[in-house]
Amino acid sequence: MFDYAKRGILNGNIDVVTEAVLGAARGAVEVCFDLVGVMALWYGFAAGGEEYDTSEVPEVKVGEVQNGKCVNVV
């Protein structure tokens, strides 16, 4: 972008500068929309996780596996 802007300013060709500025702005807006989409996705995951009641989850017993068998289950 800066190379086009320098050439446009030095040569008096404002069209090149305008194209460079608008192209950079267009790219920045696209990145912003992409980030908003990702943030909305993660917010949805977090909101769904808040509604999940962990009191209904059965307790998992932890043990040790030896020769393919579970031993010393706590």
N, C-alpha and C positions, 0 to 999 in steps of 0.2 A: 504494500500500500504506500509506504513512504517513498519508494522509488518513483512510482507513478505521480505522487503528489509533487515531488521535487521537480520532475520533468515538466509537469503541467504548470507549476508556478513560475519556473525559470523561463519557459517558452511562452507564457501568457495563455496557455491552453486550459482554460478553466473547466472544460468538459471532462478532461482526464481527471482532474481533482475531484469533480463532482461524482464521477463514476466510482472512484476509489473510496470516497467517503460513504457513499450509499451502499457499496458492496460490503464494506466493513460493518456498517450498521445492520444490514440485512443478516449477516452472519451472527452478530451479537444477539439479535432478536431470536434467531433460530436456536441458539444455545440456551437462551433464557426459557423458551418454551419447552425444550427438552428437559431442562432441570426441574421445571415446575411439574412436568409429567412424572418424573421419577419421585419427586417429593410427595406428590399426591398418592402414588402407589405405596410408598412406605408408610404414609399416614394411614392409609386404609388397612395395612397389615397391623399397625400398632393399635388402631381402634378395634379391630377384630379381636386382637389378643386381650384387650381390656375386658371384653365381654365374656371371655372364657372363664368358667368357674373351676378353679383347680381343686376345690374341696371334693369334687366327685371323682377325681382320678384315683384309681386304686393304688395302694402302696406297692412299690416294687421291692422285692427282696433281693439283696445283693449277696452273691456268693463267689466262690472260686471255681474255676473250671480246671479239672485234671483229667487227662486222658479222655476228653470229650464228655465228661460227666460233671455235673454241678455238685460241689461239696462245700461244706461249711457255710450253709445258707444262714444268713443273719435274720 
